[in-house]
């Protein structure tokens, strides 16, 4: 671990105030060289603040407020200080310049969080949650990141990993006494433990579909025949003329994506080319993209006109949801055409779109995230959980086929390692570098 003193801006510039963060043994003593207050910072207790000025000789740089955090009671576990200054970029640059001239160095991306992990203050999944919390743009994203950052997710993973390692320990005892034909791990009990772990890992992996949708946006494909009003509906939802609209069928030949926040849920709407038989190669390409959008969507809005009596609904998988929308209701007198569960509206006049917004939100079940349930939203975690699930499956197969304890233990060790990769108990420099390269400098 690099024990040098690191410094970086922890906030954006341009506001009323900005914060500069510094961490490492000797941080307080280093800052004392340029800080002038009623007392030396060396005499200040941890978790207290002091007002003073930053000076370069006789020149006053700025009036500041300094927060002191003594080791190990800080985010990084090291001696740390946070300097609140006026939000000028110039002031921040001058303060950081003085600190670097005195022996500090500029922090690398995510280095504060890396030090927090190395000091055992947080684990890797909690560090990633800090980044997610900062980037959160909705209540649901905030809820998922908060639960992960508070450690509930880590405790669950550590508990599952400990169960797997307990089984490994029993199997390794058998290997130590192999010549005596002793069975420490009862295969029936072992199978029961593996079933329990497998079920828990599967539930976590299943939550990723919703977690990823909340993080990246719930994918909603707007599909139907040409000229039923798909682009008009997108414009109505956006309250903007984003998609080109005309009376000519086939105007939309490519997919158009737009993000919309509805009741604090991020939706990614995809306007698609109309589904129909055609010999036009450009239209065929557009229809192929429509079919791809249908397969990838979480929710499909299937649009029809009041005159459509036969619905050719797309085939869905078990995780996809469908909304049938009858558009152009301004052209008929009926209020209900008898299509079960359909939403009736006029996209042209933005009449009935509120009902569609409500229906979309009802299809996204995020109450569990608000109540503190663990929801996986990180692709790296999903890959690791999937690997763990595969190794557990191989282990169960090994038990069923009465294979050797050595082979069984190896599969379980791999499962434990996969779970440990999520929290950073098992990791390597390459993974850490990849993760922290996406962090801000002062994080």
C-alpha positions as CSV (number, residue, x, y, z in Angstrom):
1,X,0.0,0.0,0.0
2,X,1.2,3.5,-0.9
3,X,1.5,5.5,2.3
4,X,2.0,8.9,0.7
5,X,-0.3,11.8,1.4
6,X,-2.9,12.2,-1.4
7,X,-5.0,15.2,-2.2
8,X,-7.8,16.0,-4.6
9,X,-10.9,18.1,-5.0
10,X,-13.9,16.2,-3.7
11,X,-16.6,18.5,-5.2
12,X,-17.3,20.3,-8.4
13,X,-16.3,23.9,-8.9
14,X,-18.6,26.9,-9.5
15,X,-20.8,26.6,-6.4
16,X,-20.7,28.6,-3.2
17,X,-18.2,26.2,-1.6
18,X,-15.9,23.4,-2.7
19,X,-14.2,20.7,-0.7
20,X,-10.6,19.5,-1.0
21,X,-9.8,16.1,0.6
22,X,-6.4,14.9,1.8
23,X,-5.5,11.6,3.4
24,X,-2.4,9.9,4.7
25,X,-0.2,9.9,7.8
26,X,1.0,13.4,8.5
27,X,-1.9,15.2,6.6
28,X,-2.8,17.4,9.6
29,X,0.9,18.4,10.2
30,X,1.3,19.1,6.5
31,X,-1.8,21.4,6.4
32,X,-0.6,23.2,9.6
33,X,2.2,24.7,7.5
34,X,-0.3,26.9,5.5
35,X,-3.3,27.1,7.9
36,X,-3.6,29.9,10.3
37,X,-6.3,29.7,13.0
38,X,-6.8,30.3,16.7
39,X,-4.7,27.1,17.5
40,X,-2.5,24.6,15.8
41,X,-4.3,21.8,14.0
42,X,-2.0,19.4,15.8
43,X,-3.9,20.1,19.0
44,X,-7.4,19.5,17.5
45,X,-9.3,16.3,18.3
46,X,-10.8,14.0,15.7
47,X,-14.1,14.8,14.2
48,X,-13.9,18.5,14.9
49,X,-13.8,21.6,12.7
50,X,-11.8,24.7,12.8
51,X,-12.1,28.1,11.0
52,X,-9.0,29.9,9.7
53,X,-7.2,31.1,6.6
54,X,-4.8,29.4,4.1
55,X,-1.7,31.6,3.6
56,X,1.3,31.5,1.3
57,X,3.6,33.7,3.2
58,X,1.8,37.0,3.8
59,X,-0.6,36.3,1.0
60,X,-4.1,35.1,2.1
61,X,-5.5,32.5,-0.4
62,X,-8.9,32.0,1.2
63,X,-10.9,31.8,4.4
64,X,-11.6,28.1,5.1
65,X,-13.2,25.6,7.4
66,X,-11.1,22.4,8.1
67,X,-12.5,19.1,9.3
68,X,-10.1,16.8,11.1
69,X,-10.4,13.0,11.1
70,X,-7.8,11.0,13.1
71,X,-6.8,7.4,12.2
72,X,-8.5,5.0,12.2
73,X,-11.8,6.9,12.4
74,X,-12.0,8.2,8.9
75,X,-13.3,7.1,5.5
76,X,-9.9,5.8,4.4
77,X,-8.8,4.6,7.9
78,X,-5.9,7.1,7.7
79,X,-5.4,10.5,9.1
80,X,-7.5,12.8,6.9
81,X,-8.6,16.4,6.5
82,X,-11.3,18.0,4.4
83,X,-10.9,21.7,3.6
84,X,-14.0,23.7,2.7
85,X,-13.1,26.7,0.5
86,X,-15.0,29.1,-1.7
87,X,-16.1,27.4,-4.9
88,X,-13.5,29.1,-7.2
89,X,-11.5,26.8,-9.4
90,X,-8.5,29.2,-9.0
91,X,-8.6,29.0,-5.1
92,X,-8.8,25.2,-5.3
93,X,-5.9,25.0,-7.6
94,X,-3.8,27.3,-5.4
95,X,-4.5,25.3,-2.3
96,X,-3.8,22.0,-4.0
97,X,-0.6,23.5,-5.4
98,X,0.6,24.5,-2.0
99,X,-0.1,21.1,-0.5
100,X,1.7,19.3,-3.3
101,X,4.7,21.6,-2.9
102,X,4.8,20.6,0.8
103,X,4.8,16.9,0.0
104,X,1.3,15.7,-0.9
105,X,0.6,14.3,-4.4
106,X,-2.5,14.3,-6.5
107,X,-4.8,11.3,-5.9
108,X,-5.5,8.9,-8.7
109,X,-9.1,7.9,-9.7
110,X,-10.8,6.1,-6.8
111,X,-7.7,6.1,-4.6
112,X,-9.5,7.3,-1.5
113,X,-12.0,4.4,-1.8
114,X,-9.1,2.0,-2.6
115,X,-7.4,3.0,0.7
116,X,-10.7,2.5,2.5
117,X,-10.9,-1.1,1.2
118,X,-7.3,-1.8,2.1
119,X,-7.9,-0.5,5.6
120,X,-10.9,-2.7,6.0
121,X,-13.3,0.2,6.3
122,X,-15.5,-1.0,3.4
123,X,-15.4,-3.8,0.9
124,X,-15.3,-3.6,-2.9
125,X,-19.1,-3.8,-3.3
126,X,-19.6,-1.0,-0.9
127,X,-17.0,1.1,-2.7
128,X,-18.9,0.6,-5.9
129,X,-22.1,1.5,-4.1
130,X,-20.6,4.8,-3.2
131,X,-20.1,5.6,-6.9
132,X,-23.6,4.4,-7.6
133,X,-25.0,6.6,-4.9
134,X,-23.3,9.7,-6.3
135,X,-24.5,8.9,-9.8
136,X,-28.1,8.1,-8.6
137,X,-30.7,10.0,-10.5
138,X,-33.9,8.4,-9.1
139,X,-35.3,7.2,-5.8
140,X,-35.0,3.6,-6.9
141,X,-31.3,4.0,-7.8
142,X,-30.7,5.7,-4.5
143,X,-32.4,2.9,-2.6
144,X,-30.4,0.1,-4.2
145,X,-27.1,1.9,-3.7
146,X,-27.9,2.8,-0.1
147,X,-28.7,-0.8,0.8
148,X,-25.5,-2.0,-0.8
149,X,-23.4,0.7,0.8
150,X,-24.8,0.0,4.3
151,X,-23.4,-3.5,4.1
152,X,-26.5,-5.7,3.9
153,X,-25.6,-7.1,0.6
154,X,-22.0,-7.8,1.7
155,X,-23.2,-9.7,4.8
156,X,-25.5,-11.8,2.7
157,X,-22.6,-12.7,0.3
158,X,-20.2,-13.3,3.1
159,X,-22.7,-15.6,4.8
160,X,-23.2,-17.6,1.6
161,X,-19.4,-17.8,1.0
162,X,-18.9,-19.0,4.6
163,X,-21.4,-21.8,4.1
164,X,-19.6,-23.0,1.0
165,X,-16.2,-22.8,2.7
166,X,-17.6,-24.8,5.7
167,X,-18.5,-27.6,3.3
168,X,-15.0,-27.3,1.7
169,X,-13.4,-27.7,5.2
170,X,-15.3,-30.9,5.8
171,X,-14.4,-32.3,2.5
172,X,-10.7,-31.4,3.0
173,X,-10.8,-33.3,6.3
174,X,-11.9,-36.3,4.4
175,X,-8.9,-35.9,2.1
176,X,-6.6,-35.7,5.1
177,X,-8.0,-39.0,6.4
178,X,-8.5,-40.6,3.0
179,X,-6.7,-43.8,3.8
180,X,-9.1,-44.4,6.8
181,X,-12.2,-44.1,4.6
182,X,-13.8,-41.5,6.9
183,X,-16.8,-39.4,5.7
184,X,-17.0,-36.1,7.6
185,X,-19.4,-34.4,5.2
186,X,-22.7,-36.3,5.2
187,X,-23.8,-36.2,1.5
188,X,-27.5,-35.7,2.3
189,X,-26.8,-32.7,4.6
190,X,-24.3,-31.4,2.1
191,X,-26.9,-31.5,-0.6
192,X,-29.3,-29.6,1.6
193,X,-26.8,-26.9,2.3
194,X,-25.9,-26.6,-1.4
195,X,-29.6,-26.3,-2.3
196,X,-30.0,-23.5,0.2
197,X,-27.0,-21.6,-1.1
198,X,-28.0,-22.2,-4.7
199,X,-31.5,-20.8,-4.0
200,X,-30.1,-17.7,-2.4
201,X,-27.6,-17.1,-5.2
202,X,-30.3,-17.6,-7.8
203,X,-32.6,-15.1,-6.1
204,X,-29.8,-12.5,-6.2
205,X,-29.1,-13.2,-9.9
206,X,-32.8,-13.0,-10.7
207,X,-32.9,-9.5,-9.1
208,X,-30.3,-8.3,-11.6
209,X,-32.9,-8.0,-14.5
210,X,-34.8,-5.4,-12.5
211,X,-31.7,-3.9,-10.9
212,X,-30.1,-3.4,-14.3
213,X,-33.3,-2.0,-15.7
214,X,-33.5,0.6,-12.9
215,X,-29.9,1.5,-13.4
216,X,-29.8,1.7,-17.2
217,X,-33.5,2.4,-17.8
218,X,-36.5,0.1,-18.2
219,X,-36.6,-0.8,-21.9
220,X,-40.0,-0.1,-23.5
221,X,-40.4,-1.0,-27.2
222,X,-43.3,0.8,-29.0
223,X,-44.3,-1.5,-31.8
224,X,-47.2,-2.0,-34.2
225,X,-48.1,-1.7,-37.9
226,X,-47.0,1.4,-39.9
227,X,-48.8,4.6,-39.3
228,X,-50.6,3.6,-36.1
229,X,-49.0,6.5,-34.2
230,X,-45.9,5.1,-32.6
231,X,-43.8,8.2,-33.2
232,X,-46.6,10.5,-32.2
233,X,-46.9,8.6,-28.9
234,X,-43.2,9.0,-28.2
235,X,-43.5,12.7,-28.8
236,X,-46.5,12.9,-26.5
237,X,-44.6,11.1,-23.7
238,X,-41.5,13.3,-24.2
239,X,-43.6,16.5,-24.6
240,X,-41.3,17.2,-27.5
241,X,-41.2,16.6,-31.3
242,X,-38.3,14.2,-31.1
243,X,-39.5,11.7,-33.7
244,X,-40.5,12.7,-37.3
245,X,-44.2,12.3,-37.9
246,X,-46.2,12.2,-41.2
247,X,-49.2,10.6,-42.7
248,X,-47.0,8.5,-45.0
249,X,-46.7,4.9,-43.8
250,X,-43.2,3.8,-43.1
251,X,-41.8,7.2,-42.1
252,X,-39.8,5.6,-39.3
253,X,-37.2,3.2,-40.7
254,X,-34.8,3.0,-37.8
255,X,-35.2,2.8,-34.0
256,X,-35.2,6.0,-31.9
257,X,-34.3,5.8,-28.2
258,X,-35.1,8.4,-25.6
259,X,-35.0,8.4,-21.8
260,X,-37.9,9.6,-19.7
261,X,-38.4,9.7,-15.9
262,X,-41.9,8.8,-14.8
263,X,-42.7,8.8,-11.1
264,X,-39.0,8.5,-10.3
265,X,-38.5,5.5,-12.6
266,X,-36.2,5.8,-15.6
267,X,-37.8,4.4,-18.8
268,X,-35.9,4.0,-22.1
269,X,-38.5,4.2,-24.9
270,X,-37.7,2.8,-28.3
271,X,-39.7,4.0,-31.2
272,X,-39.6,1.3,-33.9
273,X,-40.3,0.8,-37.6
274,X,-43.8,-0.5,-38.5
275,X,-44.2,-4.3,-38.7
276,X,-45.5,-5.4,-42.2
277,X,-44.5,-7.4,-45.3
278,X,-42.3,-5.4,-47.7
279,X,-39.8,-5.9,-50.5
280,X,-38.1,-2.6,-49.7
281,X,-34.6,-3.5,-48.4
282,X,-34.4,-0.4,-46.1
283,X,-37.7,-1.1,-44.6
284,X,-36.7,-4.8,-44.1
285,X,-33.6,-3.6,-42.2
286,X,-35.8,-1.4,-40.0
287,X,-38.2,-4.3,-39.3
288,X,-35.2,-6.5,-38.3
289,X,-34.2,-3.9,-35.8
290,X,-37.8,-3.7,-34.5
291,X,-37.8,-7.5,-34.0
292,X,-34.4,-7.2,-32.1
293,X,-35.9,-4.4,-29.9
294,X,-38.9,-6.6,-29.1
295,X,-36.5,-9.4,-27.9
296,X,-34.5,-7.0,-25.7
297,X,-37.4,-5.0,-24.2
298,X,-38.6,-5.3,-20.7
299,X,-42.0,-3.9,-21.6
300,X,-43.7,-3.9,-25.1
301,X,-46.3,-1.4,-26.0
302,X,-48.3,-2.9,-28.9
303,X,-50.1,-0.1,-30.7
304,X,-53.3,-0.6,-32.8
305,X,-56.0,1.5,-34.3
306,X,-59.7,1.3,-33.4
307,X,-60.4,-0.5,-36.7
308,X,-58.0,-3.3,-35.9
309,X,-60.1,-6.3,-34.8
310,X,-57.4,-9.0,-35.0
311,X,-54.3,-8.5,-32.8
312,X,-51.1,-10.2,-33.9
313,X,-49.3,-10.0,-30.6
314,X,-45.6,-10.6,-30.4
315,X,-44.3,-13.7,-28.6
316,X,-42.9,-12.8,-25.1
317,X,-40.6,-14.6,-22.7
318,X,-41.5,-15.1,-19.1
319,X,-39.9,-11.9,-17.9
320,X,-41.4,-9.5,-20.5
321,X,-44.6,-7.6,-20.1
322,X,-47.1,-6.4,-22.7
323,X,-49.4,-3.3,-22.9
324,X,-51.9,-3.1,-25.7
325,X,-52.6,0.5,-26.6
326,X,-55.5,1.6,-28.9
327,X,-54.6,4.9,-30.5
328,X,-56.5,7.4,-32.5
329,X,-59.6,7.3,-30.2
330,X,-60.3,10.9,-31.3
331,X,-61.5,9.4,-34.6
332,X,-64.3,7.2,-33.1
333,X,-67.2,7.7,-30.8
334,X,-66.7,4.5,-28.7
335,X,-64.9,4.8,-25.4
336,X,-64.2,1.0,-25.0
337,X,-63.8,-1.3,-28.0
338,X,-63.8,-4.4,-25.8
339,X,-60.1,-5.3,-26.0
340,X,-59.4,-6.7,-22.5
341,X,-56.7,-4.8,-20.6
342,X,-56.2,-2.3,-23.4
343,X,-55.4,1.4,-22.8
344,X,-57.3,3.8,-25.0
345,X,-55.8,7.1,-26.0
346,X,-55.2,9.8,-28.6
347,X,-51.5,10.4,-28.9
348,X,-52.1,13.2,-31.3
349,X,-54.0,15.2,-28.6
350,X,-52.1,13.8,-25.7
351,X,-55.3,12.4,-24.3
352,X,-55.1,9.3,-22.2
353,X,-51.3,9.2,-22.0
354,X,-51.5,9.6,-18.2
355,X,-53.2,6.3,-17.9
356,X,-50.4,4.8,-20.0
357,X,-47.8,6.3,-17.7
358,X,-49.5,4.9,-14.6
359,X,-49.8,1.4,-16.2
360,X,-46.0,1.4,-17.1
361,X,-45.1,2.3,-13.5
362,X,-47.4,-0.5,-12.1
363,X,-45.4,-3.0,-14.3
364,X,-42.1,-2.1,-12.6
365,X,-42.1,-3.7,-9.1
366,X,-39.5,-1.7,-7.1
367,X,-41.3,-1.7,-3.8
368,X,-38.7,-4.2,-2.5
369,X,-35.8,-1.9,-3.3
370,X,-37.5,0.9,-1.3
371,X,-38.0,-1.4,1.7
372,X,-34.3,-2.4,1.8
373,X,-34.3,-5.7,-0.2
374,X,-31.0,-6.5,-1.8
375,X,-31.2,-5.9,-5.6
376,X,-28.2,-6.6,-7.8
377,X,-27.6,-3.8,-10.3
378,X,-23.9,-4.3,-11.2
379,X,-23.0,-6.3,-14.3
380,X,-19.7,-7.5,-12.7
381,X,-21.7,-8.9,-9.7
382,X,-24.1,-10.7,-12.1
383,X,-21.2,-12.4,-13.9
384,X,-19.7,-13.5,-10.6
385,X,-23.0,-14.8,-9.3
386,X,-23.6,-16.7,-12.5
387,X,-20.2,-18.3,-12.2
388,X,-20.9,-19.3,-8.6
389,X,-24.2,-20.8,-9.7
390,X,-22.4,-22.9,-12.3
391,X,-19.8,-24.2,-9.9
392,X,-22.6,-25.1,-7.4
393,X,-24.5,-26.9,-10.1
394,X,-21.3,-28.9,-10.9
395,X,-20.8,-29.7,-7.2
396,X,-24.4,-31.0,-6.9
397,X,-23.8,-33.2,-10.0
398,X,-20.6,-34.5,-8.4
399,X,-22.6,-35.5,-5.3
400,X,-25.3,-37.2,-7.4
401,X,-22.7,-39.2,-9.3
402,X,-20.7,-40.0,-6.1
403,X,-17.5,-38.4,-7.5
404,X,-14.4,-37.9,-5.3
405,X,-14.2,-35.4,-2.4
406,X,-11.3,-33.7,-4.1
407,X,-13.2,-32.9,-7.3
408,X,-16.2,-31.8,-5.2
409,X,-14.1,-29.5,-3.0
410,X,-12.5,-27.9,-6.1
411,X,-15.9,-26.9,-7.5
412,X,-16.9,-25.5,-4.2
413,X,-13.7,-23.5,-3.8
414,X,-14.3,-21.9,-7.2
415,X,-17.9,-21.1,-6.1
416,X,-16.5,-19.4,-2.9
417,X,-14.0,-17.5,-5.0
418,X,-16.7,-16.2,-7.3
419,X,-18.7,-14.9,-4.4
420,X,-15.6,-13.4,-2.9
421,X,-14.8,-11.5,-6.1
422,X,-17.9,-9.4,-5.5
423,X,-16.8,-8.1,-2.1
424,X,-13.1,-8.0,-3.0
425,X,-12.1,-10.9,-0.6
426,X,-10.8,-12.6,-3.7
427,X,-9.5,-10.2,-6.4
428,X,-6.5,-9.1,-8.4
429,X,-4.9,-5.8,-9.4
430,X,-6.4,-5.9,-12.9
431,X,-10.0,-6.0,-11.5
432,X,-9.3,-3.2,-9.0
433,X,-7.7,-1.0,-11.7
434,X,-10.6,-1.6,-14.1
435,X,-13.2,-0.7,-11.4
436,X,-11.5,2.3,-10.0
437,X,-10.6,3.8,-13.4
438,X,-14.3,4.8,-13.6
439,X,-14.3,6.6,-10.3
440,X,-13.8,10.4,-9.8
441,X,-10.4,11.7,-8.7
442,X,-11.6,12.7,-5.2
443,X,-13.7,9.6,-4.5
